[in-house]
Amino acid sequence: MKLFQQMLVAGTALSLIAPIAAQASDFVNIEEMSSYIRSKKKSSRLDSKSFTNKVSANIENPKGGFDSLQDKPNQFEAGGFSDTTTLDGKAVMWIGAVDGADEIGESEALSTGYTYTMNLNTSFTGDDNLYIRLKSGANADVWDERSTYHIETKDNNDQFRLDKMWYTFPVGDKITAFVGPRIENYYMYITPSIYKPGALKSFKLGGNSNFGASTDVGFGFKYETDGGFGFASNLVDKGADDPAQGMLTQETVRKWDTQIAYTADRWHISAFVSDEQNWTSHSYNATTLARQVATDSIGYSLRGYWMPEESGTAVPEITVGYDVKSYDDVVDPNTVTEASSYMVGLTWKDMIQADDRIGLAFTQPLKATEFRAGAAQNEVDPFIWELYYAFKPNDSMEIRPAIFGGTDVMTDTEDDIFGILTTATFKF
């Protein structure tokens, strides 16, 4: 098309769009939309009237009509968005560097990362909930490495994707059921840990060894009594949406967790059994040898926490964890038959200002402890720690400087690291 023709077509298109834009301002309150975006509420309720102009709210009779579009106003229908849906979100940005990262195959250069998350919750009965999480993120490779895995890492090349989806509903008074195409086992647990990691994913859930994350088709339930006793059981199957594998087959990759727990006002204790098949996602806090994949493996975990009566004192909150994993029918050439891990996390709250936290944690990553007869026992003695301070400049923002480090974290005695990191979180 010649330049003159292109200009003619563009001008004609603009002449059609201009009156539509002018009419739209009569029934869509732009200023109210802007004030909604600037709202400081953590969770905001959306419905069909959220952005409707209070003066010209009748969408069936907008000023000037839509005659130029030859469209009938009764084709527009309000109420398309549920009145029981809430939206909240979070943006996280971090910057840091890791000395020794070159020993684990990454760069020591100063590097950054970010995630952006939107959470949608919808209730249909008042007791149920449909949860949907949309998330995007990008970061340097070092923040995906096992021993330096940032607690907020999500790298999907800046694409905004469906990250989680499941439905929760009550069964009687004490049972909560879960089912969904995008869920992880630990979302269906009775909370086993109160330590919030400041830098590394290794410290999640009281030690992220047996609880290696993997999002896929899952279902489960938890039973909690008024007296504090609880029981939970859940399964995630990565082959459920793959026709080549199928759900609950010998070829699929799946994890079945069962938890028994007791929770009092200021303390908790729980025990887990994890039955795994071809499971690959248990390596967030493990040495190279302990990351092996087995056709069948079973893990046993203990978790506990305790809280003081008052915050702001020298007495911290305490979280502890211990894991043992046994391997059968190992897929790769490794000859490990058992591995173990432990974690201790301490948290001091309200020490300098309200709502601040000082966190200190250390862990022995999952390491091989038993080998088949005659096998070379060349495992390292790993250790990882972190120390951070988190404070809030305002109700919606948190700044979290941290340092972390470790020795013999992966394969050999040269794998020592030390990192400096600052993370900023914005909630809305």
C-alpha positions as CSV (number, residue, x, y, z in Angstrom):
1,M,0.0,0.0,0.0
2,K,1.4,3.4,-0.9
3,L,2.2,6.0,1.8
4,F,-0.7,8.3,0.8
5,Q,-3.2,5.4,1.0
6,Q,-1.9,4.3,4.4
7,M,-2.3,7.9,5.7
8,L,-5.8,8.0,4.4
9,V,-6.8,4.7,6.0
10,A,-5.2,5.8,9.3
11,G,-7.0,9.1,9.4
12,T,-10.4,7.4,8.7
13,A,-9.8,4.9,11.5
14,L,-8.9,7.7,14.0
15,S,-12.1,9.6,13.0
16,L,-14.2,6.5,14.0
17,I,-12.3,5.9,17.3
18,A,-12.4,9.4,18.6
19,P,-16.2,9.7,19.2
20,I,-16.2,6.3,20.8
21,A,-13.4,7.3,23.2
22,A,-15.3,10.5,24.0
23,Q,-18.5,8.6,24.8
24,A,-16.7,6.0,26.9
25,S,-15.5,8.7,29.3
26,D,-19.2,9.4,30.1
27,F,-19.8,6.0,31.7
28,V,-16.3,4.8,32.7
29,N,-14.8,6.9,35.6
30,I,-11.1,7.0,34.8
31,E,-10.3,8.9,38.0
32,E,-12.0,6.2,40.0
33,M,-10.0,3.6,38.3
34,S,-6.8,5.5,39.1
35,S,-7.7,5.9,42.7
36,Y,-8.5,2.2,42.9
37,I,-5.1,1.3,41.6
38,R,-3.5,3.6,44.2
39,S,-5.5,2.1,47.0
40,K,-3.4,0.8,49.9
41,K,-5.7,-2.0,50.7
42,K,-4.0,-5.4,50.7
43,S,-7.0,-7.2,49.3
44,S,-9.6,-5.4,47.2
45,R,-13.0,-6.7,46.2
46,L,-13.9,-6.5,42.5
47,D,-17.3,-6.6,41.0
48,S,-19.2,-5.3,37.9
49,K,-19.6,-1.8,39.5
50,S,-16.0,-1.3,40.6
51,F,-15.2,1.2,37.8
52,T,-18.7,2.5,36.9
53,N,-19.3,6.3,36.8
54,K,-21.7,7.1,39.6
55,V,-23.4,9.8,37.5
56,S,-23.8,7.8,34.3
57,A,-24.0,4.3,35.8
58,N,-26.6,3.0,33.4
59,I,-24.6,1.3,30.7
60,E,-27.7,0.4,28.7
61,N,-28.2,4.1,27.9
62,P,-24.9,5.9,27.5
63,K,-24.9,9.5,26.5
64,G,-24.9,9.8,22.7
65,G,-25.6,6.1,22.1
66,F,-23.7,3.7,19.9
67,D,-25.6,4.4,16.6
68,S,-22.3,4.9,14.8
69,L,-21.4,1.3,15.7
70,Q,-24.8,0.0,14.7
71,D,-24.8,-1.9,17.9
72,K,-27.6,-2.4,20.4
73,P,-27.1,-1.3,24.0
74,N,-28.9,-4.3,25.4
75,Q,-26.0,-6.5,24.3
76,F,-24.0,-5.2,27.3
77,E,-24.7,-7.0,30.5
78,A,-23.4,-6.0,34.0
79,G,-22.5,-8.6,36.6
80,G,-19.9,-10.5,34.6
81,F,-17.4,-10.5,37.5
82,S,-18.2,-12.3,40.8
83,D,-19.0,-10.1,43.8
84,T,-17.1,-12.6,46.0
85,T,-13.7,-12.4,44.2
86,T,-10.8,-10.6,45.9
87,L,-7.5,-9.6,44.3
88,D,-4.1,-9.0,46.0
89,G,-0.6,-9.1,44.7
90,K,3.1,-8.8,45.4
91,A,6.1,-7.5,43.6
92,V,9.6,-8.6,44.7
93,M,13.0,-7.4,43.6
94,W,16.4,-8.4,44.8
95,I,20.1,-7.7,44.1
96,G,23.2,-9.5,45.4
97,A,26.3,-11.4,44.7
98,V,27.8,-14.8,45.8
99,D,31.5,-15.3,46.4
100,G,32.3,-18.9,45.4
101,A,29.5,-19.2,42.9
102,D,32.0,-20.1,40.3
103,E,32.8,-23.3,42.2
104,I,29.2,-24.4,41.7
105,G,29.0,-23.5,38.1
106,E,27.7,-20.0,38.3
107,S,28.9,-16.4,38.1
108,E,30.2,-14.3,41.0
109,A,29.0,-11.1,39.3
110,L,26.5,-8.7,41.0
111,S,23.1,-9.9,39.7
112,T,19.4,-9.2,40.1
113,G,16.0,-10.9,40.0
114,Y,12.3,-10.2,40.4
115,T,8.9,-11.8,40.6
116,Y,5.4,-10.3,40.1
117,T,2.4,-12.2,41.5
118,M,-1.4,-11.7,41.4
119,N,-3.7,-13.8,43.6
120,L,-7.4,-14.2,42.9
121,N,-9.7,-15.8,45.5
122,T,-13.3,-16.6,44.8
123,S,-15.9,-18.1,47.1
124,F,-19.2,-19.5,45.8
125,T,-20.7,-20.7,49.1
126,G,-18.9,-18.6,51.7
127,D,-17.0,-21.6,53.0
128,D,-15.2,-22.7,49.8
129,N,-12.4,-21.0,47.8
130,L,-11.1,-21.1,44.2
131,Y,-7.5,-19.9,44.3
132,I,-5.7,-18.8,41.1
133,R,-2.1,-17.4,41.1
134,L,-0.7,-15.6,38.1
135,K,3.1,-15.0,38.2
136,S,6.0,-13.8,36.2
137,G,9.7,-13.5,36.9
138,A,13.3,-13.4,35.7
139,N,16.6,-13.7,37.4
140,A,20.3,-14.6,37.0
141,D,21.0,-18.3,36.9
142,V,22.8,-18.2,40.3
143,W,19.5,-17.6,42.0
144,D,18.2,-20.9,40.6
145,E,21.2,-22.9,41.9
146,R,20.3,-25.3,44.7
147,S,22.5,-24.0,47.5
148,T,21.9,-20.3,46.5
149,Y,18.2,-20.7,45.4
150,H,16.4,-17.4,46.3
151,I,13.3,-17.9,48.3
152,E,11.2,-15.9,45.8
153,T,12.8,-17.2,42.5
154,K,10.5,-17.7,39.5
155,D,12.2,-17.6,36.1
156,N,9.8,-17.9,33.2
157,N,11.4,-15.3,30.8
158,D,9.0,-12.4,31.8
159,Q,5.9,-14.3,30.7
160,F,2.8,-13.9,32.9
161,R,1.5,-17.4,33.4
162,L,-0.9,-19.4,35.4
163,D,1.2,-20.6,38.3
164,K,-1.3,-22.1,40.7
165,M,-4.9,-23.2,40.6
166,W,-6.9,-25.3,43.1
167,Y,-10.3,-25.5,44.8
168,T,-10.8,-25.8,48.6
169,F,-14.0,-26.8,50.2
170,P,-15.2,-28.1,53.6
171,V,-16.4,-31.7,54.2
172,G,-18.3,-31.5,57.5
173,D,-17.0,-29.2,60.3
174,K,-13.4,-30.4,60.6
175,I,-12.2,-31.6,57.2
176,T,-10.9,-29.3,54.4
177,A,-10.5,-30.9,50.9
178,F,-8.2,-29.8,48.1
179,V,-8.3,-30.5,44.4
180,G,-6.7,-28.8,41.4
181,P,-4.5,-29.0,38.3
182,R,-1.7,-26.7,39.7
183,I,-0.9,-27.5,43.3
184,E,2.0,-28.6,45.5
185,N,1.9,-31.0,48.4
186,Y,2.8,-28.5,51.1
187,Y,-0.1,-26.3,50.4
188,M,-2.3,-29.1,51.8
189,Y,-0.3,-29.5,55.1
190,I,-1.1,-28.4,58.6
191,T,1.5,-25.6,58.9
192,P,4.7,-27.3,60.1
193,S,7.1,-24.3,60.4
194,I,7.0,-20.6,61.4
195,Y,10.5,-19.6,60.3
196,K,10.3,-17.3,57.3
197,P,13.5,-17.5,55.2
198,G,15.2,-14.2,54.4
199,A,17.3,-15.3,51.5
200,L,17.4,-19.1,50.7
201,K,14.8,-21.6,49.8
202,S,16.8,-24.2,51.7
203,F,15.1,-23.0,54.9
204,K,11.5,-23.2,53.7
205,L,9.2,-25.5,55.7
206,G,11.8,-26.2,58.4
207,G,14.3,-27.5,55.8
208,N,13.4,-28.1,52.2
209,S,14.8,-31.6,51.7
210,N,11.9,-34.0,51.9
211,F,9.4,-31.3,50.8
212,G,10.9,-30.6,47.4
213,A,8.4,-28.6,45.4
214,S,6.7,-29.6,42.2
215,T,3.4,-28.1,40.9
216,D,1.0,-30.3,39.1
217,V,-2.3,-32.2,39.4
218,G,-3.0,-32.9,43.0
219,F,-5.7,-33.6,45.7
220,G,-5.8,-34.2,49.4
221,F,-7.4,-33.3,52.7
222,K,-6.6,-32.1,56.2
223,Y,-8.5,-32.9,59.4
224,E,-8.2,-30.5,62.3
225,T,-9.9,-30.7,65.7
226,D,-10.6,-28.0,68.2
227,G,-8.2,-29.8,70.6
228,G,-5.2,-29.3,68.3
229,F,-4.9,-32.7,66.8
230,G,-4.6,-32.9,63.0
231,F,-4.1,-35.3,60.2
232,A,-3.4,-34.6,56.5
233,S,-2.8,-36.7,53.4
234,N,-2.3,-35.5,49.8
235,L,-0.9,-36.6,46.5
236,V,0.6,-34.8,43.5
237,D,1.0,-36.6,40.2
238,K,3.1,-35.1,37.4
239,G,1.8,-37.7,34.9
240,A,-1.9,-37.0,35.4
241,D,-2.1,-34.5,32.5
242,D,0.3,-36.5,30.3
243,P,-1.4,-39.1,28.1
244,A,1.9,-41.0,27.7
245,Q,2.1,-41.6,31.4
246,G,-1.3,-41.3,33.0
247,M,-2.3,-40.9,36.6
248,L,-1.1,-43.4,39.3
249,T,0.8,-45.6,36.8
250,Q,4.3,-47.2,37.2
251,E,5.7,-44.7,34.8
252,T,4.4,-41.5,36.4
253,V,6.3,-39.1,38.7
254,R,4.3,-38.7,41.9
255,K,4.6,-37.9,45.6
256,W,2.2,-39.0,48.4
257,D,2.6,-37.2,51.8
258,T,0.9,-38.0,55.0
259,Q,1.1,-35.9,58.2
260,I,0.0,-36.3,61.8
261,A,0.2,-33.1,63.9
262,Y,-0.6,-31.5,67.2
263,T,-0.8,-27.7,67.5
264,A,-1.1,-25.8,70.8
265,D,-1.3,-22.0,71.3
266,R,2.5,-21.5,71.3
267,W,4.0,-24.8,69.9
268,H,3.5,-27.4,67.3
269,I,4.9,-30.9,66.5
270,S,4.3,-33.0,63.4
271,A,5.6,-36.1,61.6
272,F,5.5,-36.9,57.9
273,V,5.8,-39.9,55.7
274,S,6.6,-39.2,52.0
275,D,6.1,-42.0,49.5
276,E,7.8,-41.1,46.2
277,Q,8.0,-42.6,42.8
278,N,10.5,-41.4,40.2
279,W,10.5,-38.1,42.1
280,T,13.1,-35.5,41.0
281,S,12.1,-32.4,43.0
282,H,13.7,-33.1,46.3
283,S,17.0,-31.3,45.7
284,Y,16.5,-27.8,46.9
285,N,18.5,-28.6,50.0
286,A,20.7,-31.6,49.1
287,T,24.2,-32.5,48.0
288,T,24.9,-33.9,44.5
289,L,24.9,-37.5,45.8
290,A,21.7,-37.1,47.7
291,R,19.8,-35.7,44.7
292,Q,19.7,-39.1,43.1
293,V,16.4,-40.3,41.6
294,A,14.9,-43.7,42.6
295,T,12.0,-45.7,41.2
296,D,10.8,-45.8,44.8
297,S,11.9,-43.8,47.8
298,I,10.4,-43.0,51.1
299,G,11.1,-40.1,53.4
300,Y,10.4,-39.5,57.1
301,S,10.3,-36.0,58.6
302,L,9.8,-34.4,62.0
303,R,8.9,-30.7,62.4
304,G,8.3,-28.6,65.4
305,Y,8.2,-24.9,66.5
306,W,7.8,-22.9,69.7
307,M,6.9,-19.3,70.3
308,P,7.6,-17.1,73.4
309,E,4.8,-15.4,75.2
310,E,6.0,-12.0,74.2
311,S,7.9,-10.6,71.2
312,G,10.6,-8.0,71.5
313,T,12.7,-9.9,74.0
314,A,16.0,-11.8,73.7
315,V,14.0,-15.1,73.5
316,P,13.4,-16.1,69.9
317,E,10.8,-18.2,68.1
318,I,12.3,-21.6,67.3
319,T,11.7,-23.9,64.3
320,V,13.4,-27.3,64.0
321,G,13.3,-30.0,61.3
322,Y,14.8,-33.4,60.7
323,D,14.6,-35.6,57.6
324,V,15.6,-39.1,56.6
325,K,15.2,-40.5,53.0
326,S,15.7,-44.1,51.8
327,Y,16.2,-45.0,48.2
328,D,15.2,-48.2,46.3
329,D,16.0,-49.1,42.7
330,V,18.2,-46.1,42.0
331,V,17.9,-44.8,38.4
332,D,21.4,-43.3,38.1
333,P,24.8,-45.1,38.9
334,N,24.9,-43.6,42.5
335,T,25.0,-46.2,45.3
336,V,23.4,-44.2,48.1
337,T,20.8,-46.1,50.1
338,E,20.0,-43.4,52.7
339,A,20.4,-39.7,53.3
340,S,19.5,-37.3,56.2
341,S,19.2,-33.6,56.9
342,Y,18.4,-31.2,59.7
343,M,17.5,-27.5,60.1
344,V,17.2,-24.9,63.0
345,G,15.6,-21.5,62.5
346,L,15.5,-18.7,65.1
347,T,13.3,-15.5,64.7
348,W,13.3,-12.4,66.9
349,K,10.3,-10.1,66.3
350,D,9.7,-6.4,67.2
351,M,13.3,-5.9,68.3
352,I,14.0,-2.4,66.9
353,Q,10.6,-1.3,65.5
354,A,7.2,-2.8,65.2
355,D,6.8,-5.7,62.7
356,D,10.5,-6.2,62.1
357,R,12.3,-9.5,62.2
358,I,15.8,-10.8,62.8
359,G,16.2,-14.3,61.3
360,L,19.1,-16.7,61.8
361,A,19.0,-20.3,60.4
362,F,21.4,-23.1,59.6
363,T,21.0,-26.5,58.0
364,Q,22.8,-29.6,57.0
365,P,21.5,-30.2,53.5
366,L,20.3,-33.7,52.7
367,K,23.6,-35.8,52.5
368,A,24.3,-39.5,51.9
369,T,24.7,-41.4,55.1
370,E,24.5,-45.1,53.9
371,F,25.9,-46.8,50.8
372,R,25.6,-50.2,49.2
373,A,28.2,-52.7,50.2
374,G,31.5,-52.0,48.5
375,A,30.5,-48.6,47.3
376,A,32.9,-45.6,47.6
377,Q,31.8,-43.4,50.4
378,N,33.0,-40.0,49.1
379,E,30.2,-37.7,50.5
380,V,31.0,-34.2,51.7
381,D,29.9,-32.6,55.0
382,P,27.7,-29.7,53.9
383,F,26.5,-26.8,56.0
384,I,24.5,-23.7,55.0
385,W,23.4,-20.7,57.1
386,E,21.7,-17.3,56.7
387,L,21.2,-14.1,58.8
388,Y,18.8,-11.3,57.9
389,Y,17.0,-8.3,59.2
390,A,13.5,-7.4,57.8
391,F,11.7,-4.1,58.4
392,K,8.7,-2.2,57.0
393,P,9.0,1.4,55.9
394,N,5.2,1.3,55.6
395,D,2.4,-1.2,55.8
396,S,2.8,-2.4,52.2
397,M,6.6,-2.6,51.8
398,E,9.4,-4.7,53.3
399,I,13.1,-4.3,53.0
400,R,15.3,-7.4,53.8
401,P,19.1,-7.2,53.7
402,A,20.7,-10.6,54.3
403,I,24.0,-12.5,54.3
404,F,24.4,-16.2,53.8
405,G,27.1,-18.8,53.3
406,G,28.0,-22.4,53.4
407,T,30.8,-25.0,53.2
408,D,31.0,-28.2,51.0
409,V,27.6,-27.3,49.8
410,M,27.4,-29.7,46.7
411,T,30.1,-32.0,45.6
412,D,33.5,-31.4,47.1
413,T,35.4,-29.4,49.7
414,E,35.9,-26.5,47.3
415,D,32.2,-25.7,47.1
416,D,32.2,-22.9,49.7
417,I,30.0,-19.8,49.3
418,F,29.3,-16.5,50.9
419,G,26.6,-14.1,49.6
420,I,25.2,-10.6,50.2
421,L,21.6,-9.9,49.2
422,T,18.9,-7.3,49.6
423,T,15.3,-8.0,48.8
424,A,12.4,-5.5,48.5
425,T,8.8,-6.7,48.7
426,F,5.8,-4.6,47.7
427,K,2.3,-5.9,48.6
428,F,-1.0,-4.5,47.4
